[in-house]
Amino acid sequence: MNKKLIVLATLLALTCSLVFAQATTEQVPTAKANTEPTLSGKVVVYCPSPNSLANKIQAGFEAKTGVKVEMFQGTTGKINARLEAEKANPIADVVILASWSDGLKLIDQAMPYDAKGLDTMNKGWVDPQHKLYGYSASAIGVIYNTLMYPTLSADWSELGSAQYADDICMPDPLSSGSCKDFITGFINANGENGWKIIEDWKNDGLTIPGANAAALEAVMTGAKGILISGVDYNAYAKIQSGEPIGLYYPKGGTVINPRPAFILKTANNLDNAKAYMDYLLSDEVQKMIYEEYLLPGRSDIVASTRANVSDINTANYDWNWMAQNSDSIMNRFTTLMGR
């Protein structure tokens, strides 16, 4: 009888030990599974110039993730036209434009995403729904040929005076999103007086050689002495390479134009698109941006190659108003210019 009791006691002790061990094991927290998606395949990106920046971002992202970047580069006008043509069968995953107002027009086609670096963005360079990210920006200035004008500081209204007759030009706002936004912001800030100034430019012989590159070329070659509504990063790059040009921001105030990047709702490669957006706000890309003479989108990144946001006098304009009125303003502008 004693032997039976001993056996039963032994079995009971073993059972208790097993139960205790199981309970203890269940209480030990397990390591969290890696929630980061494994990236592969491709991401399709539509983006504007500068091509050198787009190519650097492409190479960096591919090296970092192994994801192939299929890229279409063109002006904002060409990107918009391509998106419209592909509306029934969308191809792009991520779109970058050179015009914040054009981004606002497409905001319903964009999906919200809290990108890494969201909290560091310049004020107003992310829409309230976190769809559009101004990951970089350009500012509008006056670019001039220093062989023809050793110094220049004329305000917008003064550029329509007789001393600059037949020597001023402007990019085509129908091709250049930055120029279109400048004109729209200029009218928003100045009202009918803005139209009077533009009419003075026209009467002073204002010409439109083409998009940004063609208009800048006209000034570098001396065909024209002054470029009104010049994109500043182009000027900084050319000055650095030794071209005889200067740049300034008129005292009447100018437009700083965030360049919106966003993920389309129809993105076929969503995880890759999100990773691409995160990469655009990374330290690595934000440094690439100011090395290409654009303004960084993050407020904690200070450019060493150009004027920063705090150095530029901006006009009083409203992007929502500009997005709503840009088409009618462009119609009036083209009519005024006889185009």
C-alpha positions in Angstrom: 0.0 0.0 0.0 2.8 2.4 0.8 4.4 1.7 -2.6 1.2 2.6 -4.3 1.0 5.9 -2.4 4.6 6.6 -3.3 3.9 6.0 -7.0 0.8 8.2 -7.0 2.6 11.0 -5.2 5.4 10.8 -7.8 3.0 11.0 -10.7 1.2 13.9 -9.0 4.4 15.8 -8.6 5.4 15.2 -12.2 2.0 16.5 -13.4 2.3 19.7 -11.3 5.8 20.3 -12.6 4.5 20.0 -16.2 1.6 22.4 -15.6 3.9 24.9 -13.9 6.4 24.7 -16.8 3.7 25.2 -19.4 2.2 28.2 -17.5 5.6 29.7 -17.1 6.4 29.3 -20.8 3.1 31.0 -21.8 4.0 34.0 -19.6 7.3 34.6 -21.3 6.8 37.3 -24.0 7.8 36.2 -27.4 9.8 38.4 -29.8 7.6 40.5 -32.0 7.4 39.5 -35.6 9.0 41.8 -38.1 6.2 43.9 -39.6 8.3 45.5 -42.3 7.3 44.1 -45.7 9.9 42.3 -47.7 10.3 44.4 -50.8 10.8 43.1 -54.3 9.6 43.9 -57.8 9.3 47.4 -59.0 7.9 50.9 -58.4 6.8 53.2 -61.2 7.6 56.9 -60.6 6.7 60.0 -62.7 8.9 63.0 -61.9 10.1 66.3 -63.2 13.6 67.7 -63.6 16.3 68.0 -62.5 17.1 64.7 -64.2 20.4 64.4 -62.2 18.4 64.4 -58.9 15.9 61.9 -60.2 18.6 59.6 -61.3 20.5 59.8 -58.0 17.3 59.0 -56.1 16.6 56.1 -58.4 20.1 54.6 -57.9 20.0 55.1 -54.1 16.5 53.5 -53.7 17.4 50.5 -55.9 20.7 50.0 -53.9 18.9 50.3 -50.6 15.8 48.1 -51.3 16.6 46.0 -54.4 13.4 47.4 -55.9 13.6 48.4 -59.6 12.5 52.0 -60.3 10.8 52.5 -63.6 10.8 56.2 -64.2 9.2 58.7 -66.5 10.8 62.1 -66.4 9.1 65.2 -67.9 7.7 68.6 -67.2 4.6 69.0 -65.0 2.5 69.5 -68.1 3.8 66.3 -69.7 3.2 64.3 -66.5 -0.3 65.6 -66.2 -1.0 64.7 -69.8 0.3 61.2 -69.3 -1.7 60.7 -66.2 -4.8 61.8 -68.0 -4.1 59.5 -71.0 -3.6 56.6 -68.6 -6.7 57.3 -66.5 -8.5 54.1 -67.6 -5.5 52.0 -67.0 -3.2 53.7 -64.4 0.5 52.8 -64.5 2.2 55.1 -62.0 2.7 54.3 -58.3 4.3 57.6 -57.2 3.9 61.0 -58.8 6.1 64.0 -58.3 5.2 67.4 -59.8 7.0 70.8 -59.9 3.7 72.5 -59.0 1.9 72.4 -55.6 -1.3 73.7 -57.1 -1.3 70.9 -59.7 -0.8 68.5 -56.8 -3.9 69.9 -55.1 -5.9 69.4 -58.3 -4.9 65.7 -58.2 -5.4 65.2 -54.4 -8.5 63.1 -54.8 -6.4 60.6 -56.8 -3.8 60.4 -54.0 -3.9 58.1 -50.9 -3.0 59.3 -47.4 0.2 58.0 -45.9 2.1 58.9 -42.8 5.6 58.9 -44.2 8.7 58.6 -42.0 9.8 62.1 -41.4 6.3 63.6 -41.5 6.9 65.6 -38.2 10.0 67.3 -39.6 8.4 68.8 -42.7 8.4 72.5 -43.4 5.2 74.1 -42.2 2.5 74.0 -44.9 4.4 71.5 -47.1 2.2 68.6 -46.2 -1.6 68.8 -46.8 -3.9 68.1 -43.8 -4.7 64.6 -45.0 -1.1 63.7 -45.4 -1.5 62.9 -49.1 0.9 65.5 -50.7 4.4 65.9 -49.4 6.5 68.8 -50.6 9.7 66.8 -50.3 11.6 69.6 -52.0 10.9 73.1 -53.4 12.1 75.8 -55.8 11.7 79.5 -55.5 11.1 82.0 -58.3 13.5 84.8 -58.9 14.9 87.1 -61.6 17.9 85.7 -63.5 20.0 88.1 -65.5 23.0 88.1 -67.8 25.9 89.7 -65.8 27.7 90.7 -69.0 24.7 92.8 -70.0 23.7 93.9 -66.5 26.6 93.7 -64.0 24.1 94.2 -61.2 20.3 94.2 -61.1 17.8 94.6 -58.3 14.7 95.9 -60.1 11.3 95.0 -58.5 8.6 93.3 -60.6 6.9 96.5 -61.6 10.2 98.1 -62.6 11.0 95.3 -65.1 8.3 96.7 -67.4 10.1 100.0 -67.8 11.6 101.3 -71.0 15.2 100.6 -69.9 14.5 96.9 -70.2 12.5 97.1 -73.5 12.8 94.0 -75.7 15.2 92.4 -73.2 12.9 90.4 -70.9 11.6 86.9 -71.3 9.7 84.3 -69.2 9.3 80.5 -69.3 6.1 79.1 -70.8 3.6 78.7 -67.9 1.7 76.1 -70.0 4.8 73.9 -69.8 6.4 75.1 -66.6 4.4 74.4 -63.4 6.7 76.7 -61.4 6.0 79.6 -63.8 2.3 78.9 -63.8 2.3 78.9 -60.0 4.3 82.1 -59.9 1.8 83.9 -62.2 -1.2 82.6 -60.2 0.5 83.5 -56.9 1.5 86.9 -58.2 -2.1 87.7 -59.2 -3.4 86.3 -55.9 -1.1 88.6 -54.0 -1.5 91.7 -56.2 -4.9 91.5 -57.8 -5.6 93.8 -60.8 -2.3 95.6 -60.1 -0.6 92.3 -60.9 -2.3 92.2 -64.2 -1.2 95.7 -65.0 2.4 94.8 -64.2 2.2 91.7 -66.5 0.6 93.9 -69.3 3.6 96.3 -68.9 6.0 93.4 -69.4 4.1 92.4 -72.5 4.2 95.9 -73.8 7.9 96.1 -73.0 8.5 93.2 -75.4 8.2 90.1 -73.1 8.9 86.9 -75.0 8.4 83.3 -74.1 11.2 81.1 -75.5 9.9 77.8 -74.1 10.0 75.9 -70.8 12.5 76.7 -68.1 15.6 75.3 -69.8 14.9 77.2 -73.1 14.2 80.4 -71.3 17.3 80.2 -69.2 19.4 79.4 -72.3 18.1 82.7 -73.9 19.7 84.6 -71.0 22.9 82.7 -70.8 23.6 83.2 -74.5 22.7 86.9 -74.3 19.7 86.6 -76.7 17.8 88.2 -73.7 19.2 90.0 -70.7 16.6 89.2 -68.1 14.5 86.1 -67.2 11.4 86.9 -65.2 10.0 84.0 -63.2 13.2 82.0 -63.3 13.5 78.8 -61.3 16.2 79.5 -58.8 17.8 76.0 -58.6 18.7 76.2 -62.3 20.4 79.5 -61.8 22.4 78.3 -58.8 23.7 75.3 -60.8 24.7 77.5 -63.8 26.4 80.1 -61.6 28.4 77.3 -60.0 29.4 76.0 -63.4 30.7 79.5 -64.4 27.9 80.9 -66.5 27.7 84.7 -66.6 24.4 85.0 -64.8 23.1 86.4 -61.5 20.0 85.7 -59.4 17.9 87.7 -57.0 14.5 87.6 -55.3 12.6 90.9 -55.9 11.6 92.9 -52.8 7.9 92.7 -53.8 7.9 89.1 -52.8 8.0 85.8 -54.7 6.6 82.3 -54.6 8.2 79.3 -53.0 6.8 76.2 -54.7 6.9 72.9 -52.8 7.2 70.0 -55.2 4.5 67.5 -54.2 5.2 63.8 -54.1 2.3 61.4 -53.6 1.1 57.8 -53.9 -1.8 57.2 -56.3 -4.8 55.3 -54.9 -4.4 53.0 -57.9 -0.8 52.1 -57.1 0.0 48.5 -58.2 3.1 48.3 -56.1 1.9 49.9 -52.8 4.5 48.6 -50.4 7.2 49.8 -52.7 5.5 53.1 -53.2 5.4 53.7 -49.4 9.1 52.8 -49.1 9.9 55.3 -51.9 8.0 58.0 -50.1 9.9 57.3 -46.9 13.1 57.4 -48.8 12.3 60.8 -50.3 12.3 62.2 -46.8 15.4 60.4 -45.6 18.6 62.3 -44.7 20.2 60.8 -47.7 17.8 62.2 -50.2 17.3 65.5 -48.4 21.1 66.1 -48.8 20.9 65.2 -52.5 18.2 67.8 -52.8 20.2 70.8 -51.6 23.3 69.5 -53.5 21.1 69.9 -56.6 20.3 73.5 -55.4 16.7 72.8 -54.5 15.2 73.6 -51.1 14.9 70.6 -48.7 11.4 69.6 -47.7 12.4 69.0 -44.0 12.8 72.0 -41.7 15.7 70.4 -39.8 17.8 70.2 -43.0 19.7 73.4 -43.7 21.0 73.9 -47.3 24.7 75.0 -47.6 24.5 75.5 -51.3 21.8 78.2 -51.7 19.4 80.5 -49.9 17.2 78.8 -47.4 13.4 79.4 -46.8 14.1 82.0 -44.1 16.3 84.0 -46.5 13.6 84.5 -49.2 10.9 87.2 -49.1 7.6 85.5 -50.1 4.4 87.2 -51.3 1.1 86.8 -49.6 -0.6 84.0 -51.5 -3.0 81.1 -50.8 -2.4 77.7 -52.4 -6.1 76.7 -52.3 -7.1 79.9 -54.0 -4.4 79.4 -56.6 -5.5 75.8 -57.3 -9.1 76.9 -57.8 -8.2 79.9 -60.0 -5.1 78.8 -62.0 -7.0 77.7 -65.1 -8.9 81.0 -65.4 -5.7 83.0 -64.8 -3.9 81.0 -67.4 -6.7 81.6 -69.9 -6.5 85.4 -69.2 -2.6 85.3 -69.4 -2.6 83.5 -72.8 -5.2 85.9 -74.2 -3.2 88.9 -73.0 0.0 87.5 -74.6 -1.9 86.8 -77.9 -1.2 83.1 -77.8 
